Amino acid sequence: MKNIGLHIRLIDKISNVAKKACRLNIPYFQTFLIDSSKQFTKLTTQDVEQFLYFRPQFKTLFLHASYWINCASPYKIADKLLEREFSLAELLQFDYLVIHPGSIAHYQTKSESIKLIAQRINRILNKFEKVNILLENVGHAKRSLGGKFKELRSIYDFIEQQHRVSFCVDTAHAHVYGYNLLEPQEFIEILNQELELQKIKLIHLNDTQKEMGSHIDIHTCPGKGKIGKQNLCSILHHPQLEHSLTIIELPKIDEEKERTVIEELKKW
């Protein structure tokens, strides 16, 4: 049985995210610092203290960077936004910040953007010592970077502190981008060739409502979508990915249903 973590939506207070994780009895979780009104949450001293009270109960914690951080942007606002989340991640004792690479401006080339992302990551890692980064693949195409695993690897190759940067692979994103997860062994081989399996620290074991190559990201409960239970199970239990932690990002359902999904996955 493999442990399963959950992405928990922040409704009001960050301490309530930790409390929910305790109720669900999960060993680790991921969250945003964006609340239900899509605003950056305001942390009070009491909220931080309550969150840190529960922190020792979890093996590893993942903070997902806000989508409005475009690490490919040439503007300094991206540095400020990234620094703010890094600062709060360290304050709250998160281990990893999960980042989508960003989108290329019309006047930028892909190679310029890749170098810019790496430079931004190098600066932030030099400023903060405790939180590490996971680069996540995306499902979108056009100007978005990171749909191709080779693009993530290209960013990584320019990183100075490579021991602090690894990868997060989202199965739903990979499927809708165009990778064939219906042949899981072939997919694993691609991951190994383009990222190296030992560098994959986190798997978002997500299923999707949309077809392969659609570039439309709509999650559904694992095993209920286009990828399916058998193929996701092959990835979950692949012997070369035993070191990777697993988190599911569910559609909006109630807590009891989330508990049921987690318990079902433990039986896979």
Secondary structure, DSSP 8 states (H G I E B T S, - for coil): ----EEE---SS-HHHHHHHHHHHT-SEEEE-SB-TTSSB----HHHHHHHHHHGGG-SEEEEE--TT--TT-SSTHHHHHHHHHHHHHHHTT-SEEEE--EE--TT--HHHHHHHHHHHHHHHHHH-SS-EEEEE--S--TTEE-SSHHHHHHHHHT-S-GGGEEEEEEHHHHHHHT--TTSHHHHHHHHHHHT-GGGEEEEE--EESS-TT-----EE-TTSSSS-HHHHHHHHT-GGGTTSEEEE---S--HHHHHHHHHHHHT-
